[in-house]
Structure formats: C-alpha cells, structure tokens
C-alpha cells in the first residue's frame, strides 16, 4: 500500500497514503492549501522511537475530515525534506503550515510532538488546539489530572461495537510489534517498507480526533476556550525549553489553577 501518491485510495475509514517522496510532499501541500479553518481541517499525530528530543520522528500522521483521508508522512525516509519541500502550486512548506497561527492544527497532548519537532527540525508550532486540554476544560468535577486518549475514547466516543472492535484490534496488533513488554521494538516505526499493521495502528487515533473535537468544542464556554488557548501555548513553549522533561508524574497534572 506504500505510495507517494495522495489519491490512490477511495476515502474511507482506515484509508491512508504513505508520502515518502518530495513530489508526494508537494502534492500533499497543494491538498492542504486553502482548507476551511472553522472547524479545523488538519488533525495531527506523530510516532517514533522515544518520540522527543532524545529520540526521533518516524511518521507524521495527518487526517483531513473533509475527505476522510489519512496521510502518513515518512519522516524516516525524507528527513528535513518532509518539512522544507514546497508545494507544486503553493510556496508553502509543511513547516510553514505547522508554524502558522492562522491555520488551526489539532493535536492530542501536543507536548512530546512539539518537543520532537522543535528539537530535530526547528519547528515552532503555532495555531495548535490541544484536545487533551479541551477534554479537561469541559469535564465536570475535579480537573487535577489529565486523561489519556484511550480513556477519552472509552468515556466519550459513541462508536458502534463492530467499529470499536476493529479499532481495538488494530491498536493491539500494532502494539505487539513495537511494545517491548509484548516482545516488540519501537524501531519497527523506522523499518521500511512500513508494516501494514503499523500503518493501520498509526491511523487509528488520528482519524477519530475530529469526532472528539466536535464533542468537546460544543461544550466549551468562552471563558474556558481562552484558558485552553493559553494553556496550549504554554505547553508548546515549555516543550521547547532546554530543561523540559517529558517523563514523570508532573506530565499527568492539569494546568495550575484549573
């Protein structure tokens, strides 16, 4: 299924295209150009061994709800060219889009993604909407601790049983390949050609982020919307700091004062 084309599959759940050439990046950038900003049209997740300044970025997953298509940008193969190649019909690069404050990009817990992108590629994220903070802001009761994506799915995602079973199965199959406790290795994200099971693992979360965004956005008051925006900006700045530590119990805490 690996391909540099971005039109080789009909849009459907789990549909994806692997972008592993400069022309493929150029075509993707043309697709990303001029998308609606309200609601957001770009949802992003990253994978890689020890994803952080201490590890590497292997794959950037981009989901577009306008077409239900998932793009797996092969950063292992392309390196910096993944972010610096211009579009065929637009001068913009992926770095430009990621750094644009006027183009909203939705992440779930942006901290480690931002740490890795800034440390390895000098990308200073702007225009970020962090779903993890949106969930916390709309949650009733105590807001001392944040929830992981799996818990948010289980708590809030209205998904048919068969669809949930397929999601769980794809996640489990992927974990068997990369989780050390299951006999796997995180280096599987850097192996090429990319395993079909790993590719499907990569698209499982990002393709459902628009649903969660819709759920949380409709419950977000004007007051909390500002708080989420401020806290998200602080997360990005903290992830770029020389002393940022992405491990430890402090990563489970909600923003101070919430």
Secondary structure as GFF3:
##gff-version 3
##sequence-region A 1 258
A	DSSP	beta_strand	16	19	.	.	.	ID=ss1
A	DSSP	alpha_helix	22	32	.	.	.	ID=ss2
A	DSSP	beta_strand	42	47	.	.	.	ID=ss3
A	DSSP	beta_strand	59	64	.	.	.	ID=ss4
A	DSSP	beta_strand	69	74	.	.	.	ID=ss5
A	DSSP	alpha_helix	75	78	.	.	.	ID=ss6
A	DSSP	alpha_helix	81	84	.	.	.	ID=ss7
A	DSSP	alpha_helix	94	99	.	.	.	ID=ss8
A	DSSP	beta_strand	105	107	.	.	.	ID=ss9
A	DSSP	alpha_helix	111	121	.	.	.	ID=ss10
A	DSSP	beta_strand	128	130	.	.	.	ID=ss11
A	DSSP	alpha_helix	131	138	.	.	.	ID=ss12
A	DSSP	alpha_helix	149	156	.	.	.	ID=ss13
A	DSSP	alpha_helix	161	178	.	.	.	ID=ss14
A	DSSP	three_ten_helix	180	182	.	.	.	ID=ss15
A	DSSP	three_ten_helix	186	190	.	.	.	ID=ss16
A	DSSP	alpha_helix	196	206	.	.	.	ID=ss17
A	DSSP	alpha_helix	209	217	.	.	.	ID=ss18
A	DSSP	alpha_helix	222	239	.	.	.	ID=ss19
A	DSSP	three_ten_helix	249	252	.	.	.	ID=ss20
###
